[in-house]
């Protein structure tokens, strides 16, 4: 794609900006700049089939003839505690979910802590307790770790890195490249709750809010829908870059089009009000306890019902479908009946939220 604006069905995409000389905040946003960084810096150096697949976890064959899902993540959220969660719960759930999105049963995590000099011990203990609770809920064990301490002012209190491993269910083939024309797109719940909750915890909303982060382990939900159907093609949690970026990734990986229905998108009124006031689009706000599932049309109702029967899928709904054209594009049918392009996040909307 060139750097010129592109007009498709009356929708205009902003020119794409590149930053080649230094790292900027947008490189960590999970959108187009993050993808450019991976393609230009990391992938050439570390290139291998598992990494090249572009999923949130690597699908690897073990010597025991089991397929393993392995993932790693870093967490730099500020503040450390926010409505509905904290950096510890986020660290556990984020990695559990990335492993589970390949149809794997997450088993073990490792955790690395970068602690800032002067961090209250009580704060660390609260985070550890939260990680313990989240791990127990997900049914995983934290089996190894590391701790480093940096000088005061160098780490915003605490950073956490986690890695996870799980065993992929026999007969399951799930990945970003598996979407097929005719698939139904199901979303497990409302959009934007996590990003707006973190923004509210920073005092940046300008009004009092009851919005809670959705951070949660989704592996039990995934187990339920895998039991309901063996025709689930793609699972992905729309974290950094939001639903829009996630769907663009999948459309590119699978070389298909995706058509969303704006009226079907679930958005809490407070989240919608916050986005409207601040000029944000909920499609680009991070979620930490939601997933999108691409399911064969004939199995969509069974998967939807199975999802709605779980704790974290009660508000699940169908939001769109996979189309043969335009390949690699996500389109949105608006409430007014027009169609517009939904592109990847181009920069940094809400920094330091996961």
C-alpha positions in Angstrom: 0.0 0.0 0.0 1.3 3.5 -0.8 1.5 6.3 1.6 -1.3 8.1 -0.2 -4.9 8.3 1.2 -7.0 5.4 -0.1 -10.7 5.8 -0.9 -12.9 2.6 -0.8 -16.6 2.9 -1.0 -16.5 6.5 0.1 -14.2 5.9 3.2 -10.9 7.6 3.5 -7.9 6.1 5.4 -5.3 8.5 6.8 -1.8 8.4 5.3 0.5 6.0 7.1 3.4 7.5 9.0 6.7 5.7 9.5 9.3 6.2 12.2 12.6 4.6 11.2 15.2 6.4 13.3 14.0 5.9 16.9 11.4 4.2 19.0 8.2 6.2 19.8 5.2 5.3 21.9 3.2 4.2 18.9 5.6 1.3 18.4 4.1 -0.3 21.6 0.4 0.3 20.7 -0.3 -3.0 19.0 -1.3 -1.2 15.7 0.3 -0.6 12.4 3.5 0.8 13.9 3.9 -2.2 16.1 3.5 -4.5 13.1 6.1 -2.5 11.1 8.5 -2.8 14.0 8.1 -6.6 14.1 8.4 -6.9 10.3 11.5 -4.7 10.0 13.4 -5.4 13.2 12.5 -8.6 14.9 11.2 -11.0 12.2 14.3 -10.8 10.0 16.5 -11.7 12.9 14.4 -14.4 14.5 12.5 -15.7 11.5 11.0 -19.2 11.8 7.7 -20.8 10.8 6.1 -20.4 14.3 7.0 -16.7 14.6 6.0 -16.1 11.0 2.5 -17.4 11.6 1.7 -14.1 13.4 -0.5 -15.5 16.2 -0.4 -14.5 19.8 1.2 -17.9 20.7 3.5 -20.3 18.9 2.1 -23.6 17.8 4.9 -26.2 18.3 5.2 -30.0 18.0 6.7 -31.6 21.0 8.7 -34.9 21.3 5.7 -36.4 23.0 3.6 -35.9 19.9 1.6 -33.2 21.6 1.3 -29.7 20.1 2.3 -27.0 22.5 1.2 -23.3 22.6 3.9 -21.0 24.0 3.5 -17.3 24.5 5.2 -14.4 26.4 4.1 -10.9 27.3 5.2 -7.8 29.2 3.0 -5.6 31.3 3.6 -1.9 32.0 0.2 -0.6 33.0 -0.1 2.6 35.0 -1.6 2.9 37.5 -0.8 -0.5 39.0 -4.3 -0.8 40.4 -7.5 0.2 38.4 -11.2 -0.6 38.7 -11.7 -4.3 38.1 -8.1 -5.3 38.2 -4.4 -4.6 38.6 -1.0 -5.4 37.0 -0.9 -8.8 38.6 -4.2 -10.1 37.4 -3.5 -8.5 34.0 -0.2 -10.4 33.7 -1.7 -13.8 34.5 -4.8 -13.4 32.4 -3.0 -11.9 29.4 -0.7 -14.8 29.0 -3.3 -17.4 29.8 -5.5 -16.0 27.1 -2.8 -15.8 24.5 -2.1 -19.5 25.0 -5.7 -20.4 25.0 -6.4 -18.6 21.7 -4.8 -21.5 19.8 -7.2 -24.0 21.4 -4.7 -24.9 24.1 -5.2 -25.8 27.7 -2.9 -23.4 29.6 -0.8 -25.2 32.2 2.2 -23.3 33.4 3.4 -19.7 33.7 6.7 -18.0 34.5 6.9 -14.5 35.9 9.6 -11.9 35.9 9.4 -8.8 38.1 11.2 -5.5 37.5 10.7 -3.6 40.8 11.5 0.1 41.4 13.5 1.0 44.5 11.1 2.4 47.1 8.1 0.3 46.1 6.1 -0.4 49.2 6.2 -4.1 50.2 2.5 -4.0 50.8 2.0 -3.1 47.1 4.1 -6.0 46.0 2.2 -8.3 48.3 -1.2 -7.1 46.9 0.0 -7.8 43.3 1.3 -11.2 44.3 -2.0 -12.1 46.0 -3.9 -11.0 42.9 -1.7 -13.1 40.6 -2.3 -16.1 42.9 -6.0 -15.6 42.7 -6.0 -15.2 38.9 -3.8 -18.3 38.5 -6.1 -20.4 40.6 -9.2 -19.2 38.7 -7.5 -20.1 35.4 -6.2 -23.4 36.8 -2.6 -22.7 36.0 0.6 -22.8 38.1 3.4 -20.2 38.3 6.4 -22.4 38.2 9.4 -20.2 37.8 10.4 -16.5 37.9 13.0 -13.8 38.3 13.3 -10.5 40.1 15.3 -7.4 39.4 15.4 -4.0 41.1 16.1 -0.7 39.4 16.8 2.8 40.7 13.9 5.0 41.9 12.1 6.6 39.1 13.0 4.0 36.5 10.1 1.6 36.5 6.8 3.3 37.5 6.7 1.0 40.6 6.7 -2.3 38.8 6.8 -4.1 35.5 5.9 -7.8 35.0 6.8 -10.2 32.2 5.1 -13.6 31.9 5.4 -16.6 29.7 3.0 -19.5 29.4 2.7 -22.9 27.9 -0.2 -25.2 27.3 -1.2 -28.3 25.3 -3.3 -27.8 22.2 -6.4 -29.9 22.1 -6.1 -32.9 19.7 -7.7 -32.4 16.4 -8.0 -28.6 16.8 -6.6 -26.3 14.1 -7.1 -22.7 15.2 -5.1 -19.7 14.0 -5.3 -16.3 12.4 -4.8 -17.8 8.9 -7.8 -20.2 9.2 -10.8 -17.8 8.6 -13.0 -18.7 5.7 -15.6 -16.9 3.6 -19.0 -17.5 5.2 -17.7 -17.7 8.7 -19.7 -15.9 11.4 -17.8 -13.5 13.7 -18.8 -13.7 17.4 -17.7 -11.3 20.1 -17.9 -12.5 23.7 -18.9 -9.1 25.2 -18.8 -5.3 25.3 -15.9 -3.3 23.8 -13.5 -0.9 25.4 -14.1 -1.5 29.1 -10.5 -2.1 30.0 -9.0 0.9 28.3 -11.6 3.3 29.6 -11.3 1.9 33.1 -7.6 2.5 33.2 -8.0 6.0 31.8 -10.6 6.7 34.6 -8.1 5.5 37.2 -5.7 8.1 35.9 -8.3 10.8 36.5 -8.4 11.6 32.8 -12.1 11.1 32.0 -13.3 14.4 33.5 -16.3 12.7 35.2 -17.0 10.0 37.8 -17.4 6.6 36.3 -18.4 3.1 37.4 -16.6 1.4 34.4 -14.7 -1.7 35.4 -11.9 -3.4 33.5 -12.9 -6.7 31.9 -9.6 -8.4 32.6 -10.3 -12.1 33.0 -9.0 -15.6 32.1 -10.9 -16.9 29.1 -9.6 -20.5 28.9 -12.7 -22.0 30.5 -14.9 -20.1 28.0 -12.8 -21.5 25.2 -13.1 -25.0 26.5 -16.9 -24.7 26.5 -17.1 -23.5 22.9 -14.6 -26.2 21.7 -16.9 -28.7 23.3 -19.8 -27.2 21.4 -18.1 -27.3 17.9 -15.1 -28.5 16.1 -15.6 -25.9 13.4 -14.0 -22.9 15.2 -11.4 -21.5 12.8 -10.0 -18.4 14.6 -9.9 -17.2 18.2 -8.2 -13.9 19.2 -8.4 -11.5 22.1 -8.6 -7.9 21.0 -6.1 -6.3 23.4 -3.8 -3.5 22.2 -5.2 -1.8 19.1 -8.7 -3.0 20.0 -11.1 -5.0 17.8 -10.3 -3.1 14.7 -6.6 -3.9 14.7 -7.3 -7.6 15.6 -9.7 -8.0 12.8 -7.3 -6.4 10.3 -4.6 -8.9 11.4 -6.9 -11.8 10.8 -8.1 -10.5 7.4 -4.5 -10.2 6.3 -3.4 -13.6 7.7 -6.4 -15.4 6.1 -6.6 -13.2 2.9 -10.3 -12.6 3.3 -12.6 -9.7 3.9 -14.6 -9.0 7.1 -17.9 -7.1 7.3 -19.0 -5.8 10.6 -22.5 -4.6 11.6 -22.2 -1.4 13.6 -25.7 -1.9 15.2 -24.6 -5.3 16.6 -21.5 -4.0 18.4 -22.0 -4.1 22.2 -20.7 -1.0 23.9 -21.7 0.0 27.5 -23.3 3.5 27.6 -20.6 4.9 29.9 -17.8 3.6 27.6 -19.7 5.1 24.6 -20.1 8.4 26.4 -16.4 8.6 27.4 -15.3 7.8 23.8 -17.6 10.4 22.3 -16.5 13.1 24.8 -12.8 12.3 24.3 -12.9 11.6 20.5 -12.1 7.9 20.8 -13.5 5.1 18.7 -14.4 2.0 20.9 -13.2 -0.2 18.0 -9.6 0.8 18.9 -9.8 0.6 22.7 -8.0 -2.3 24.4 -9.9 -5.2 26.0 -8.5 -7.7 28.4 -11.3 -10.2 28.9 -13.0 -10.5 25.5 -12.4 -12.7 22.4 -13.6 -12.9 18.9 -14.4 -16.3 17.4 -14.7 -17.1 13.7 -17.0 -20.0 13.4 -18.5 -22.0 10.4 -22.0 -20.6 9.7 -23.7 -23.9 10.5 -22.2 -24.0 14.0 -22.6 -20.4 15.0 -25.8 -20.7 17.0 -24.3 -23.6 19.1 -21.1 -21.7 19.8 -23.0 -18.6 20.7 -25.2 -20.4 23.2 -22.2 -22.2 24.7 -20.4 -18.9 25.1 -23.5 -17.2 26.6 -23.7 -20.0 29.2 -20.2 -19.1 30.7 -19.3 -16.4 33.2 -17.3 -14.2 30.8 -19.5 -14.7 27.7 -23.0 -13.8 28.9 -23.2 -10.8 26.6 -21.8 -12.6 23.6 -23.3 -11.7 20.2 -22.8 -12.0 16.5 -21.1 -8.9 15.1 -20.3 -9.8 11.5 -19.2 -12.2 8.8 -16.3 -13.2 6.7 -16.4 -12.3 3.0 -14.3 -13.3 0.0 -13.7 -9.7 -1.0 -12.2 -7.2 -0.4 -9.2 -9.4 0.6 -7.3 -8.2 3.6 -9.9 -5.5 4.4 -12.3 -4.9 7.3 -15.5 -3.0 6.4 -18.2 -1.6 8.7 -21.9 -1.3 7.8 -22.9 1.8 9.6 -26.2 2.4 11.4 -27.1 4.7 8.5 -26.6 1.9 5.9 -23.3 3.2 4.4 -20.1 1.2 4.4 -16.7 2.4 5.6 -13.2 1.0 5.9 -12.0 0.0 9.4 -8.2 0.3 9.3 -5.5 -0.7 11.8 -4.7 1.6 14.7 -2.0 3.9 13.2 -0.5 5.5 16.3 -0.9 5.5 20.1 -4.4 6.1 21.5 -4.0 5.2 25.1 -0.5 4.5 26.3 0.5 2.2 29.1 -2.8 0.4 29.5 -1.5 -3.2 29.5 
